[in-house]
């Protein structure tokens, strides 16, 4: 391995010696470094200004929205009907000939809970498919709505329950 490392070191040394750094190369490199230093400050100032411009535009947008809201509010206060409505709502004023009725909400009605729900599933008392089929059959067999209200045909599920009760 040492021979490979030595050979690699010699190759790098030969490559480095083959490079010729003249005055023009050093001058170009120096100008490049000075240009980068000069431009880096200018670019950082440019990026900072762009961020400030973006912030100012957002601030301007918010200010314009506030002005629009205030203008709309001012227009509302120029309307006599709006002023009357505000006087009635806020100050409880009434026009001549009217009487004031104030509703005071001082009674709390407790909520009524019927039954207790549980996390367990319970089986349905009737199958929904039978009820759906019965509804379709009833709707299809009904000729006249007036006749249907007087004597409605029984659903198949109800007929089966009646037969079970009779037996």
DSSP file (Angstrom, degrees, kcal/mol; ACC not computed):
  #  RESIDUE AA STRUCTURE BP1 BP2  ACC     N-H-->O    O-->H-N    N-H-->O    O-->H-N    TCO  KAPPA ALPHA  PHI   PSI    X-CA   Y-CA   Z-CA
    1    1 A X     >        0   0    0      0, 0.0     4,-2.4     0, 0.0     5,-0.2   0.000 360.0 360.0 360.0 -34.6    0.0    0.0    0.0
    2    2 A X  H  >  +     0   0    0      1,-0.2     4,-2.4     2,-0.2     5,-0.2   0.843 360.0  55.0 -62.1 -31.4    2.8    2.4    0.7
    3    3 A X  H  > S+     0   0    0      2,-0.2     4,-2.4     1,-0.2    -1,-0.2   0.888 108.1  48.2 -69.4 -37.4    3.9    2.1   -2.9
    4    4 A X  H  > S+     0   0    0      2,-0.2     4,-2.4     1,-0.2    -2,-0.2   0.914 112.8  48.4 -67.2 -41.7    0.4    3.1   -4.1
    5    5 A X  H  X S+     0   0    0     -4,-2.4     4,-2.4     2,-0.2    -2,-0.2   0.898 112.4  48.4 -65.3 -40.8    0.3    6.0   -1.7
    6    6 A X  H  X S+     0   0    0     -4,-2.4     4,-2.3    -5,-0.2    -1,-0.2   0.919 111.5  49.8 -64.5 -42.7    3.8    7.1   -2.8
    7    7 A X  H  X S+     0   0    0     -4,-2.4     4,-2.1     2,-0.2    -2,-0.2   0.904 111.7  48.6 -63.1 -41.0    2.8    6.8   -6.5
    8    8 A X  H  X S+     0   0    0     -4,-2.4     4,-2.2     1,-0.2    -1,-0.2   0.909 110.6  51.2 -65.3 -41.7   -0.4    8.9   -5.9
    9    9 A X  H  X S+     0   0    0     -4,-2.4     4,-2.1     1,-0.2    -2,-0.2   0.887 110.0  49.4 -62.1 -39.7    1.7   11.5   -4.0
   10   10 A X  H  X S+     0   0    0     -4,-2.3     4,-2.5     2,-0.2    -1,-0.2   0.892 109.2  52.6 -66.2 -39.3    4.1   11.8   -6.9
   11   11 A X  H  X S+     0   0    0     -4,-2.1     4,-2.1     1,-0.2    -2,-0.2   0.905 110.7  46.9 -63.5 -41.1    1.3   12.1   -9.4
   12   12 A X  H  X S+     0   0    0     -4,-2.2     4,-2.6     2,-0.2    -1,-0.2   0.905 111.6  51.1 -67.5 -40.2   -0.2   15.0   -7.4
   13   13 A X  H  X S+     0   0    0     -4,-2.1     4,-2.2     1,-0.2    -2,-0.2   0.911 110.4  48.8 -64.2 -41.7    3.1   16.7   -7.1
   14   14 A X  H  X S+     0   0    0     -4,-2.5     4,-1.7     2,-0.2    -1,-0.2   0.905 111.5  49.9 -63.9 -40.3    3.7   16.4  -10.8
   15   15 A X  H  X S+     0   0    0     -4,-2.1     4,-1.0     1,-0.2    -2,-0.2   0.923 110.7  49.3 -64.7 -43.4    0.3   17.9  -11.5
   16   16 A X  H  < S+     0   0    0     -4,-2.6     3,-0.4     1,-0.2    -1,-0.2   0.882 111.4  49.5 -64.0 -38.2    0.9   20.8   -9.1
   17   17 A X  H  < S+     0   0    0     -4,-2.2    -1,-0.2     1,-0.2    -2,-0.2   0.815 104.2  60.1 -70.1 -28.5    4.3   21.5  -10.8
   18   18 A X  H  < S+     0   0    0     -4,-1.7     2,-0.3    -5,-0.2    -1,-0.2   0.760  86.8  89.2 -72.2 -22.2    2.7   21.5  -14.2
   19   19 A X     <  -     0   0    0     -4,-1.0     2,-0.6    -3,-0.4     0, 0.0  -0.569  69.5-153.0 -73.6 134.9    0.4   24.3  -13.2
   20   20 A X        -     0   0    0     -2,-0.3     2,-0.9     2,-0.0     5,-0.1  -0.930   7.5-164.7-116.1 114.3    2.0   27.6  -14.0
   21   21 A X        +     0   0    0     -2,-0.6     2,-0.1     4,-0.1    -2,-0.0  -0.847  20.7 174.0 -98.2 106.4    0.9   30.6  -11.9
   22   22 A X     >  -     0   0    0     -2,-0.9     4,-2.2     1,-0.0     5,-0.2  -0.352  49.0 -90.1 -99.3-175.0    2.1   33.6  -13.7
   23   23 A X  H  > S+     0   0    0      1,-0.2     4,-2.7     2,-0.2     5,-0.2   0.873 126.0  54.2 -63.7 -37.5    1.5   37.3  -13.0
   24   24 A X  H  > S+     0   0    0      2,-0.2     4,-2.5     1,-0.2    -1,-0.2   0.895 108.3  49.0 -66.4 -38.2   -1.6   37.3  -15.1
   25   25 A X  H  > S+     0   0    0      2,-0.2     4,-2.6     1,-0.2    -2,-0.2   0.937 114.0  45.2 -66.2 -46.1   -3.1   34.4  -13.2
   26   26 A X  H  X S+     0   0    0     -4,-2.2     4,-2.3     2,-0.2    -2,-0.2   0.892 113.6  50.2 -65.0 -38.9   -2.4   36.0   -9.9
   27   27 A X  H  X S+     0   0    0     -4,-2.7     4,-2.5     2,-0.2    -2,-0.2   0.920 111.9  47.7 -63.7 -44.3   -3.7   39.4  -11.1
   28   28 A X  H  X S+     0   0    0     -4,-2.5     4,-2.4     2,-0.2    -2,-0.2   0.923 112.4  49.4 -62.6 -45.0   -6.9   37.7  -12.4
   29   29 A X  H  X S+     0   0    0     -4,-2.6     4,-2.2     2,-0.2    -2,-0.2   0.896 111.4  49.5 -62.0 -41.3   -7.4   35.9   -9.1
   30   30 A X  H  X S+     0   0    0     -4,-2.3     4,-2.4     2,-0.2    -2,-0.2   0.918 111.6  47.7 -64.0 -44.8   -6.8   39.1   -7.1
   31   31 A X  H  X S+     0   0    0     -4,-2.5     4,-2.5     1,-0.2    -2,-0.2   0.890 111.2  52.6 -63.0 -38.7   -9.4   41.0   -9.2
   32   32 A X  H  X S+     0   0    0     -4,-2.4     4,-2.2     2,-0.2    -2,-0.2   0.923 110.4  46.6 -62.9 -45.2  -11.8   38.1   -8.8
   33   33 A X  H  X S+     0   0    0     -4,-2.2     4,-2.3     2,-0.2    -2,-0.2   0.919 113.0  48.7 -64.9 -44.2  -11.5   38.1   -5.0
   34   34 A X  H  X S+     0   0    0     -4,-2.4     4,-2.4     1,-0.2    -1,-0.2   0.904 111.6  50.6 -62.7 -41.0  -11.9   41.9   -4.8
   35   35 A X  H  X S+     0   0    0     -4,-2.5     4,-2.7     2,-0.2    -1,-0.2   0.897 110.2  49.4 -63.4 -40.6  -15.0   41.8   -7.1
   36   36 A X  H  X S+     0   0    0     -4,-2.2     4,-2.3     2,-0.2    -2,-0.2   0.904 111.3  48.8 -66.5 -40.9  -16.6   39.1   -4.9
   37   37 A X  H  X S+     0   0    0     -4,-2.3     4,-1.3     2,-0.2    -2,-0.2   0.926 114.5  46.0 -63.6 -43.3  -16.0   41.0   -1.7
   38   38 A X  H  X S+     0   0    0     -4,-2.4     4,-1.5     1,-0.2    -2,-0.2   0.920 116.2  44.3 -65.1 -44.8  -17.4   44.2   -3.3
   39   39 A X  H  X S+     0   0    0     -4,-2.7     4,-3.1     1,-0.2     5,-0.2   0.807 104.1  63.8 -72.9 -29.5  -20.5   42.4   -4.8
   40   40 A X  H  X S+     0   0    0     -4,-2.3     4,-2.1     2,-0.2    -1,-0.2   0.920 106.2  44.0 -63.4 -41.7  -21.2   40.4   -1.6
   41   41 A X  H  X S+     0   0    0     -4,-1.3     4,-2.1     2,-0.2    -1,-0.2   0.926 115.1  49.1 -65.9 -43.4  -21.9   43.5    0.4
   42   42 A X  H  X S+     0   0    0     -4,-1.5     4,-2.2     1,-0.2    -2,-0.2   0.904 111.9  48.9 -62.6 -41.3  -24.0   45.0   -2.5
   43   43 A X  H  X S+     0   0    0     -4,-3.1     4,-2.6     2,-0.2    -1,-0.2   0.886 109.5  51.4 -67.6 -38.6  -25.9   41.7   -2.8
   44   44 A X  H  X S+     0   0    0     -4,-2.1     4,-2.1    -5,-0.2    -1,-0.2   0.897 111.0  48.5 -66.0 -37.9  -26.7   41.6    0.9
   45   45 A X  H  X S+     0   0    0     -4,-2.1     4,-2.4     2,-0.2    -2,-0.2   0.907 111.2  51.1 -64.9 -41.4  -28.0   45.1    0.8
   46   46 A X  H  X S+     0   0    0     -4,-2.2     4,-2.3     2,-0.2    -2,-0.2   0.926 110.9  47.2 -62.0 -46.4  -30.1   44.3   -2.2
   47   47 A X  H  X S+     0   0    0     -4,-2.6     4,-1.9     1,-0.2    -1,-0.2   0.901 112.4  50.4 -63.6 -40.6  -31.6   41.2   -0.5
   48   48 A X  H  X S+     0   0    0     -4,-2.1     4,-2.2     1,-0.2    -1,-0.2   0.907 110.7  49.0 -64.0 -42.2  -32.3   43.3    2.6
   49   49 A X  H  X S+     0   0    0     -4,-2.4     4,-2.6     1,-0.2    -2,-0.2   0.887 108.8  53.2 -65.7 -38.8  -34.0   46.0    0.6
   50   50 A X  H  X S+     0   0    0     -4,-2.3     4,-2.2     1,-0.2    -1,-0.2   0.893 109.4  49.0 -63.7 -38.3  -36.2   43.5   -1.2
   51   51 A X  H  X S+     0   0    0     -4,-1.9     4,-2.3     2,-0.2    -2,-0.2   0.901 111.4  49.1 -67.0 -40.5  -37.3   42.1    2.1
   52   52 A X  H  X S+     0   0    0     -4,-2.2     4,-2.6     2,-0.2    -2,-0.2   0.900 110.1  51.5 -64.6 -40.3  -38.1   45.6    3.4
   53   53 A X  H  X S+     0   0    0     -4,-2.6     4,-2.4     2,-0.2    -2,-0.2   0.919 109.9  49.6 -61.8 -43.3  -40.1   46.3    0.2
   54   54 A X  H  X S+     0   0    0     -4,-2.2     4,-2.0     2,-0.2    -2,-0.2   0.911 112.0  48.1 -62.6 -42.6  -42.1   43.1    0.7
   55   55 A X  H  X S+     0   0    0     -4,-2.3     4,-2.2     1,-0.2    -2,-0.2   0.910 111.6  49.8 -64.1 -42.7  -42.8   44.0    4.3
   56   56 A X  H  X S+     0   0    0     -4,-2.6     4,-2.6     1,-0.2    -2,-0.2   0.883 109.0  52.0 -65.0 -38.2  -43.9   47.5    3.3
   57   57 A X  H  X S+     0   0    0     -4,-2.4     4,-2.3     2,-0.2    -1,-0.2   0.902 110.0  48.8 -65.5 -39.6  -46.2   46.2    0.6
   58   58 A X  H  X S+     0   0    0     -4,-2.0     4,-2.3     2,-0.2    -2,-0.2   0.908 112.1  49.1 -64.5 -40.8  -47.9   43.9    3.1
   59   59 A X  H  X S+     0   0    0     -4,-2.2     4,-2.3     1,-0.2    -2,-0.2   0.901 110.7  50.5 -63.9 -41.2  -48.3   46.8    5.5
   60   60 A X  H  X S+     0   0    0     -4,-2.6     4,-2.5     2,-0.2    -2,-0.2   0.899 108.7  52.1 -63.0 -41.0  -49.7   48.9    2.8
   61   61 A X  H  X S+     0   0    0     -4,-2.3     4,-2.0     2,-0.2    -2,-0.2   0.925 110.5  47.5 -62.0 -45.1  -52.2   46.2    1.9
   62   62 A X  H  X S+     0   0    0     -4,-2.3     4,-2.1     1,-0.2    -1,-0.2   0.906 112.1  50.5 -62.5 -40.7  -53.4   45.9    5.5
   63   63 A X  H  X S+     0   0    0     -4,-2.3     4,-2.4     1,-0.2    -2,-0.2   0.900 109.1  51.0 -64.6 -40.3  -53.7   49.7    5.7
   64   64 A X  H  X S+     0   0    0     -4,-2.5     4,-2.3     1,-0.2    -1,-0.2   0.881 109.4  50.9 -65.2 -36.9  -55.7   49.8    2.5
   65   65 A X  H  X S+     0   0    0     -4,-2.0     4,-2.2     2,-0.2    -1,-0.2   0.898 110.5  48.9 -65.9 -39.7  -58.1   47.1    3.9
   66   66 A X  H  X S+     0   0    0     -4,-2.1     4,-2.5     2,-0.2    -2,-0.2   0.898 110.5  50.6 -65.9 -40.0  -58.5   49.1    7.1
   67   67 A X  H  X S+     0   0    0     -4,-2.4     4,-2.5     2,-0.2    -2,-0.2   0.909 110.0  50.6 -63.6 -41.6  -59.3   52.3    5.1
   68   68 A X  H  X S+     0   0    0     -4,-2.3     4,-2.1     2,-0.2    -2,-0.2   0.908 111.1  48.5 -63.2 -41.0  -61.9   50.4    3.0
   69   69 A X  H  X S+     0   0    0     -4,-2.2     4,-2.1     2,-0.2    -2,-0.2   0.910 113.1  47.0 -65.4 -41.8  -63.5   49.1    6.2
   70   70 A X  H  X S+     0   0    0     -4,-2.5     4,-2.5     2,-0.2    -2,-0.2   0.872 110.4  53.0 -67.7 -36.5  -63.6   52.5    7.8
   71   71 A X  H  X S+     0   0    0     -4,-2.5     4,-2.3     2,-0.2    -1,-0.2   0.908 109.5  48.7 -64.2 -41.4  -65.0   54.0    4.6
   72   72 A X  H  X S+     0   0    0     -4,-2.1     4,-2.1     2,-0.2    -2,-0.2   0.906 111.1  50.5 -64.7 -40.6  -67.8   51.5    4.6
   73   73 A X  H  X S+     0   0    0     -4,-2.1     4,-1.9     2,-0.2    -2,-0.2   0.909 110.2  49.9 -62.7 -41.5  -68.5   52.2    8.2
   74   74 A X  H  X S+     0   0    0     -4,-2.5     4,-0.7     1,-0.2    -2,-0.2   0.898 108.8  52.0 -63.8 -40.6  -68.6   55.9    7.4
   75   75 A X  H >X S+     0   0    0     -4,-2.3     3,-0.7     1,-0.2     4,-0.5   0.889 107.6  53.1 -62.9 -38.4  -71.0   55.3    4.5
   76   76 A X  H >< S+     0   0    0     -4,-2.1     3,-1.2     1,-0.2     6,-0.2   0.900 105.9  53.1 -62.8 -40.2  -73.3   53.3    6.9
   77   77 A X  H 3< S+     0   0    0     -4,-1.9    -1,-0.2     1,-0.3    -2,-0.2   0.630 100.8  61.5 -73.5 -11.5  -73.4   56.2    9.3
   78   78 A X  H << S+     0   0    0     -4,-0.7     2,-0.5    -3,-0.7    -1,-0.3   0.650  86.5  90.0 -82.1 -16.3  -74.5   58.6    6.6
   79   79 A X    <X  -     0   0    0     -3,-1.2     4,-1.8    -4,-0.5     3,-0.2  -0.709  69.4-150.6 -85.7 122.6  -77.7   56.5    6.0
   80   80 A X  H  > S+     0   0    0     -2,-0.5     4,-2.3     1,-0.2     5,-0.2   0.854  96.2  54.9 -61.8 -35.0  -80.6   57.7    8.2
   81   81 A X  H  > S+     0   0    0      1,-0.2     4,-2.3     2,-0.2    -1,-0.2   0.884 107.0  50.3 -66.7 -37.5  -82.1   54.2    8.4
   82   82 A X  H  > S+     0   0    0     -6,-0.2     4,-2.4    -3,-0.2    -1,-0.2   0.901 109.7  50.9 -65.7 -40.3  -78.9   52.7    9.8
   83   83 A X  H  X S+     0   0    0     -4,-1.8     4,-2.4     2,-0.2    -2,-0.2   0.911 110.4  49.2 -64.1 -42.0  -78.7   55.5   12.4
   84   84 A X  H  X S+     0   0    0     -4,-2.3     4,-2.3     2,-0.2    -2,-0.2   0.920 111.2  49.6 -62.2 -43.4  -82.3   54.7   13.5
   85   85 A X  H  X S+     0   0    0     -4,-2.3     4,-2.5     1,-0.2    -2,-0.2   0.897 111.7  48.2 -63.9 -40.0  -81.5   51.0   13.7
   86   86 A X  H  X>S+     0   0    0     -4,-2.4     4,-3.0     2,-0.2     5,-0.7   0.894 110.3  51.8 -67.6 -38.9  -78.4   51.7   15.8
   87   87 A X  H  X5S+     0   0    0     -4,-2.4     6,-1.8     1,-0.2     4,-1.1   0.897 112.8  45.9 -64.4 -39.7  -80.4   54.0   18.1
   88   88 A X  H  X5S+     0   0    0     -4,-2.3     4,-0.6     4,-0.2    -2,-0.2   0.926 119.9  39.1 -67.3 -44.3  -83.0   51.3   18.6
   89   89 A X  H  <5S+     0   0    0     -4,-2.5    -2,-0.2    -5,-0.2    -3,-0.2   0.933 128.1  27.8 -74.8 -46.3  -80.5   48.5   19.2
   90   90 A X  H  <5S+     0   0    0     -4,-3.0    -3,-0.2    -5,-0.2    -2,-0.1   0.891 134.6  26.0 -86.6 -41.4  -77.9   50.3   21.3
   91   91 A X  H  <<S-     0   0    0     -4,-1.1    -3,-0.2    -5,-0.7    -2,-0.1   0.466  95.3-126.6-105.8  -3.2  -79.8   53.1   23.1
   92   92 A X     <  +     0   0    0     -4,-0.6    -4,-0.2    -5,-0.4     2,-0.2   0.839  49.1 165.0  60.0  36.9  -83.3   51.5   23.1
   93   93 A X        -     0   0    0     -6,-1.8     2,-0.3    -9,-0.1    -1,-0.2  -0.516  17.9-163.0 -79.2 152.3  -84.9   54.5   21.5
   94   94 A X        -     0   0    0     -2,-0.2     2,-0.1     4,-0.1     3,-0.1  -0.946  20.2-112.2-132.5 156.1  -88.4   54.3   20.1
   95   95 A X    >   -     0   0    0     -2,-0.3     3,-2.1     1,-0.1     2,-0.0  -0.468  52.8 -77.9 -80.2 158.4  -90.3   56.4   17.7
   96   96 A X  T 3  S+     0   0    0      1,-0.3    -1,-0.1    -2,-0.1     3,-0.1  -0.340 120.8  24.9 -58.2 133.4  -93.4   58.4   18.9
   97   97 A X  T 3  S+     0   0    0      1,-0.4    -1,-0.3    -3,-0.1     2,-0.2   0.253 100.9 106.1  95.4 -11.7  -96.4   56.0   19.2
   98   98 A X    <   -     0   0    0     -3,-2.1     2,-0.4     0, 0.0    -1,-0.4  -0.650  59.4-141.9 -96.8 157.7  -94.3   52.9   19.7
   99   99 A X        -     0   0    0     -2,-0.2     2,-0.3    -3,-0.1    -4,-0.1  -0.951  16.4-123.0-120.6 144.0  -93.8   51.0   22.9
  100  100 A X        -     0   0    0     -2,-0.4     2,-0.5    -6,-0.1    -6,-0.1  -0.650  21.6-170.0 -86.2 134.5  -90.6   49.4   24.1
  101  101 A X        -     0   0    0     -2,-0.3     2,-0.5     2,-0.0    -2,-0.0  -0.966   4.0-169.6-125.8 113.8  -90.5   45.7   24.9
  102  102 A X        -     0   0    0     -2,-0.5     2,-0.6     2,-0.0    -2,-0.0  -0.901   8.3-153.7-106.4 127.0  -87.4   44.4   26.5
  103  103 A X        -     0   0    0     -2,-0.5     2,-0.6     2,-0.0    -2,-0.0  -0.883   7.1-159.5-102.5 123.2  -86.9   40.7   26.9
  104  104 A X        -     0   0    0     -2,-0.6     2,-1.4     1,-0.0     3,-0.2  -0.896   8.9-149.0-105.1 124.3  -84.7   39.6   29.8
  105  105 A X        +     0   0    0     -2,-0.6    -2,-0.0     1,-0.2     3,-0.0  -0.684  48.2 133.7 -94.2  85.0  -83.2   36.2   29.5
  106  106 A X        +     0   0    0     -2,-1.4     2,-0.5     2,-0.0    -1,-0.2   0.446  46.5  82.8-113.0  -1.6  -83.0   35.3   33.2
  107  107 A X        -     0   0    0     -3,-0.2     2,-0.6     2,-0.0    -1,-0.0  -0.898  62.0-155.8-107.0 127.9  -84.5   31.8   33.1
  108  108 A X        -     0   0    0     -2,-0.5     2,-0.6    -3,-0.0    -2,-0.0  -0.893   7.5-149.0-102.0 128.0  -82.3   28.9   32.2
  109  109 A X        -     0   0    0     -2,-0.6     2,-0.1     1,-0.0    -2,-0.0  -0.839  19.9-128.6 -95.2 121.9  -84.0   25.8   30.9
  110  110 A X        -     0   0    0     -2,-0.6     2,-0.3     1,-0.1    -1,-0.0  -0.377  25.1-108.6 -70.3 148.6  -82.2   22.6   31.8
  111  111 A X        -     0   0    0     -2,-0.1     2,-0.6     1,-0.0    -1,-0.1  -0.566  27.6-137.4 -77.4 137.6  -81.4   20.2   29.0
  112  112 A X        -     0   0    0     -2,-0.3     2,-0.6     2,-0.0    -1,-0.0  -0.846  14.8-162.9 -99.7 126.0  -83.4   17.1   29.0
  113  113 A X        -     0   0    0     -2,-0.6     2,-0.7     3,-0.0     3,-0.0  -0.934   2.1-160.1-110.6 122.0  -81.5   13.9   28.3
  114  114 A X        -     0   0    0     -2,-0.6    -2,-0.0     0, 0.0     0, 0.0  -0.889  59.5 -16.8-103.0 118.6  -83.5   10.9   27.3
  115  115 A X  S    S-     0   0    0     -2,-0.7     2,-0.5     1,-0.1     0, 0.0   0.198  78.2 -92.3  74.9 161.3  -81.7    7.6   27.7
  116  116 A X        -     0   0    0     -3,-0.0     2,-0.2     0, 0.0    -1,-0.1  -0.948  34.1-136.5-113.3 128.2  -78.0    7.0   28.2
  117  117 A X        -     0   0    0     -2,-0.5     2,-0.3     2,-0.0    -2,-0.0  -0.550  20.8-162.2 -82.7 149.9  -75.9    6.3   25.2
  118  118 A X        -     0   0    0      2,-0.2    -1,-0.0    -2,-0.2     0, 0.0  -0.875  28.9-124.5-129.4 163.3  -73.4    3.5   25.3
  119  119 A X  S    S+     0   0    0     -2,-0.3     2,-0.2     2,-0.1    -1,-0.1   0.626  83.8  95.2 -81.1 -13.2  -70.3    2.6   23.3
  120  120 A X  S    S-     0   0    0      1,-0.1     2,-0.3     0, 0.0    -2,-0.2  -0.501  78.3-118.7 -80.9 148.1  -71.7   -0.9   22.6
  121  121 A X        -     0   0    0     -2,-0.2     2,-0.4     0, 0.0    -1,-0.1  -0.651  25.9-158.1 -83.8 140.8  -73.6   -1.7   19.4
  122  122 A X        -     0   0    0     -2,-0.3     2,-0.1     0, 0.0     0, 0.0  -0.927  22.9-107.9-118.4 145.6  -77.1   -2.8   19.7
  123  123 A X        -     0   0    0     -2,-0.4     2,-0.1     1,-0.1     3,-0.0  -0.391  37.4-108.3 -71.5 149.4  -79.0   -4.8   17.1
  124  124 A X        -     0   0    0      1,-0.1    -1,-0.1    -2,-0.1     3,-0.1  -0.455  14.7-135.8 -75.1 148.5  -81.8   -3.0   15.2
  125  125 A X  S    S+     0   0    0      1,-0.1     2,-0.3    -2,-0.1    -1,-0.1   0.836  90.2  23.1 -73.9 -32.9  -85.4   -4.0   16.0
  126  126 A X  S    S-     0   0    0     -3,-0.0     2,-0.4     4,-0.0    -1,-0.1  -0.952  87.5-109.4-131.7 152.4  -86.3   -4.1   12.3
  127  127 A X     >  -     0   0    0     -2,-0.3     4,-1.6     1,-0.1     3,-0.3  -0.685  20.0-145.0 -82.2 132.4  -84.2   -4.6    9.2
  128  128 A X  H  > S+     0   0    0     -2,-0.4     4,-2.4     1,-0.2     5,-0.2   0.783  97.0  61.9 -68.5 -26.5  -84.0   -1.4    7.2
  129  129 A X  H  > S+     0   0    0      2,-0.2     4,-2.5     1,-0.2    -1,-0.2   0.904 103.9  48.3 -68.1 -38.6  -84.0   -3.3    3.9
  130  130 A X  H  > S+     0   0    0     -3,-0.3     4,-2.6     2,-0.2    26,-0.2   0.913 112.1  49.5 -65.2 -41.5  -87.5   -4.6    4.7
  131  131 A X  H  X S+     0   0    0     -4,-1.6     4,-2.2     2,-0.2    -2,-0.2   0.893 111.4  49.3 -64.0 -39.4  -88.7   -1.2    5.6
  132  132 A X  H  X S+     0   0    0     -4,-2.4     4,-2.2     2,-0.2    -2,-0.2   0.929 112.3  47.2 -64.4 -45.2  -87.2    0.2    2.4
  133  133 A X  H  X S+     0   0    0     -4,-2.5     4,-2.5     1,-0.2    -2,-0.2   0.903 111.9  50.9 -63.6 -40.7  -88.8   -2.5    0.2
  134  134 A X  H  X S+     0   0    0     -4,-2.6     4,-2.7     1,-0.2    -1,-0.2   0.899 109.1  51.4 -64.0 -39.4  -92.2   -1.9    2.0
  135  135 A X  H  X S+     0   0    0     -4,-2.2     4,-2.4     2,-0.2    -1,-0.2   0.907 111.0  47.5 -64.0 -41.9  -92.0    1.8    1.4
  136  136 A X  H  X S+     0   0    0     -4,-2.2     4,-2.2     2,-0.2    -2,-0.2   0.916 113.1  48.2 -65.5 -42.6  -91.3    1.2   -2.3
  137  137 A X  H  X S+     0   0    0     -4,-2.5     4,-2.2     2,-0.2    -2,-0.2   0.925 112.6  48.3 -64.3 -44.3  -94.2   -1.2   -2.6
  138  138 A X  H  X S+     0   0    0     -4,-2.7     4,-1.4     1,-0.2    -2,-0.2   0.921 113.2  47.8 -62.6 -43.6  -96.6    1.1   -0.8
  139  139 A X  H  < S+     0   0    0     -4,-2.4    -1,-0.2     1,-0.2    -2,-0.2   0.861 113.9  47.8 -66.2 -34.2  -95.6    4.0   -3.0
  140  140 A X  H  < S+     0   0    0     -4,-2.2    -1,-0.2     1,-0.2    -2,-0.2   0.835 113.3  46.2 -76.2 -31.8  -95.9    1.9   -6.1
  141  141 A X  H  < S+     0   0    0     -4,-2.2     2,-0.5    -5,-0.2    -1,-0.2   0.663  85.5 103.0 -85.4 -17.3  -99.3    0.5   -5.3
  142  142 A X     <  +     0   0    0     -4,-1.4     3,-0.1    -5,-0.2    10,-0.0  -0.551  41.9 174.7 -72.7 118.4 -100.9    3.7   -4.2
  143  143 A X        +     0   0    0     -2,-0.5     2,-0.4     1,-0.3    -1,-0.2   0.858  69.4  23.1 -90.4 -41.9 -103.2    4.9   -7.0
  144  144 A X     >  -     0   0    0      1,-0.1     4,-2.2     0, 0.0    -1,-0.3  -0.992  66.1-143.7-130.5 127.8 -104.8    7.9   -5.4
  145  145 A X  H  > S+     0   0    0     -2,-0.4     4,-1.6     1,-0.2     5,-0.1   0.840 103.6  55.2 -60.5 -31.8 -103.2    9.9   -2.5
  146  146 A X  H  > S+     0   0    0      1,-0.2     4,-1.1     2,-0.2    -1,-0.2   0.899 109.4  46.0 -67.9 -39.4 -106.7   10.5   -1.0
  147  147 A X  H  > S+     0   0    0     -3,-0.3     4,-2.4     1,-0.2    -2,-0.2   0.866 108.7  57.4 -68.9 -36.2 -107.4    6.7   -0.9
  148  148 A X  H  < S+     0   0    0     -4,-2.2    -1,-0.2     1,-0.2    -2,-0.2   0.870 104.6  50.5 -64.3 -37.3 -104.0    6.0    0.5
  149  149 A X  H  < S+     0   0    0     -4,-1.6     3,-0.3     1,-0.2    -1,-0.2   0.817 111.9  48.3 -72.2 -28.5 -104.6    8.3    3.5
  150  150 A X  H  < S+     0   0    0     -4,-1.1     2,-0.3     1,-0.3    -2,-0.2   0.914 131.7   9.0 -76.8 -43.4 -107.9    6.6    4.2
  151  151 A X  S  < S-     0   0    0     -4,-2.4     2,-0.4     2,-0.0    -1,-0.3  -0.822  72.8-167.9-143.0  98.3 -106.7    3.0    4.0
  152  152 A X        -     0   0    0     -2,-0.3    -4,-0.1    -3,-0.3    -3,-0.1  -0.713  27.2-117.4 -88.5 133.3 -102.9    2.4    3.8
  153  153 A X        -     0   0    0     -2,-0.4     2,-0.2   -15,-0.1    -1,-0.1  -0.377  35.3-107.7 -66.7 149.5 -101.7   -1.1    2.9
  154  154 A X        -     0   0    0      1,-0.1     2,-0.1     2,-0.1    -1,-0.1  -0.493  29.4-114.7 -80.2 147.1  -99.7   -2.8    5.6
  155  155 A X     >  -     0   0    0     -2,-0.2     4,-2.0     1,-0.1     3,-0.5  -0.460  26.9-112.9 -75.1 152.8  -96.0   -3.3    5.1
  156  156 A X  H  > S+     0   0    0      1,-0.2     4,-2.1     2,-0.2     5,-0.2   0.848 117.5  55.0 -57.2 -35.7  -94.7   -6.9    4.8
  157  157 A X  H  > S+     0   0    0      1,-0.2     4,-1.7     2,-0.2    -1,-0.2   0.891 108.4  48.2 -65.9 -38.1  -92.9   -6.6    8.2
  158  158 A X  H  > S+     0   0    0     -3,-0.5     4,-2.1     2,-0.2    -2,-0.2   0.874 109.6  52.9 -69.6 -37.2  -96.1   -5.5    9.9
  159  159 A X  H  X S+     0   0    0     -4,-2.0     4,-2.0     1,-0.2    -2,-0.2   0.894 108.6  50.2 -64.3 -39.8  -98.0   -8.5    8.3
  160  160 A X  H  X S+     0   0    0     -4,-2.1     4,-2.0     1,-0.2    -1,-0.2   0.889 109.5  50.7 -66.8 -38.1  -95.4  -10.9    9.6
  161  161 A X  H  X S+     0   0    0     -4,-1.7     4,-2.0     1,-0.2    -1,-0.2   0.893 109.3  50.9 -65.6 -39.4  -95.6   -9.5   13.1
  162  162 A X  H  X S+     0   0    0     -4,-2.1     4,-1.9     1,-0.2    -1,-0.2   0.892 109.3  50.6 -65.4 -39.0  -99.4   -9.8   13.1
  163  163 A X  H  X S+     0   0    0     -4,-2.0     4,-1.6     1,-0.2    -1,-0.2   0.887 110.0  50.4 -65.6 -38.6  -99.2  -13.5   12.0
  164  164 A X  H  < S+     0   0    0     -4,-2.0    -1,-0.2     1,-0.2    -2,-0.2   0.879 110.3  49.8 -66.8 -37.2  -96.7  -14.2   14.8
  165  165 A X  H  < S+     0   0    0     -4,-2.0    -1,-0.2     1,-0.2    -2,-0.2   0.859 109.5  51.6 -70.0 -34.2  -99.0  -12.6   17.3
  166  166 A X  H  <        0   0    0     -4,-1.9    -1,-0.2     1,-0.2    -2,-0.2   0.837 360.0 360.0 -70.1 -33.5 -102.0  -14.6   16.1
  167  167 A X     <        0   0    0     -4,-1.6    -1,-0.2    -5,-0.1    -2,-0.2   0.470 360.0 360.0 -79.0 360.0 -100.1  -17.9   16.4
